[in-house]
Amino acid sequence: MTEYRTGSVTSADGTVIGYRQLGSGPAVLLLHGGMQAAQHLMKLATALADEFTVCVPDRRGRGLSGPHGAEYGVARETEDLRALAEETGAARVFGLSSGALIALRSALSVPEISAVALYEPPLSVNGSVPLEWVPRYERELARGRLSSALATVLKGLAIEPALNRIPRFALVPLMAIGSRLQRRSSADVPIPALIPTHRFDIQLVEELADTARDYADLGARVLLLGGSTSPAFLRVALDELSATIPHAQRITFPGLGHSGPDDDGSPDRVAEALRTFFAA
């Protein structure tokens, strides 16, 4: 297992945000996506740790961090990132999926951020992000049917093409078995505990829908990243941001999907691009 040290900061509303830290050099923050925690970006962190001090927080409601809170929204996530940047001295931020939405929004108001790399933020453009599945997901959560709720998310977003080809009647028990067999350390958040957190990431998607024009004058350097096999709605978001942010760089990874940066993807390939971008 990757060796790391832990730390924490207190956000503006008093919520404790815990993080894992490793490496040495200029500080970099890595923000995980939905139904994830810091544990999912540790291979990426390790790949960057030879040149950077890498900080990987558990976002609100997970692991080392406190609860989402009654007034949860993008403002709270932005305050968390600000507290982390001030504590660690990080001027470079990477975000995956909903973590990319947070990184992008924070770059507008957190002056410490000078470079932001975004892997497939689910920025909805004229309703491009599919959300028709959300009511079913909420009903399944209310009934305690976590494996069914997970299958609904996977089918609804079609993030993983291989899983999308599996019939739902077979996918639900497969998710249940996978949750029981999950290999994790005592510090990792189990899958069943992560499934209900996705409702909050959906809230971020809805709150930030159709906000691309807000970033037209963004001062930070921007790197837009995506995989060639990801769903079309994620390419729509990257296309919109690429057209809106004139100085943004863009890289598409052949053969990678939405999970490209996380431990189950190809984090070494993503790390190579981040290393070049953050070192500039």
Helices and strands as residue ranges (DSSP letters): E 5-10, E 16-23, E 27-31, G 38-41, H 42-48, E 53-57, H 74-88, E 92-96, H 98-109, E 115-119, H 134-142, H 146-157, H 161-164, H 168-181, H 191-194, G 195-197, H 198-207, G 212-215, E 221-227, H 232-244, E 249-253, H 267-279
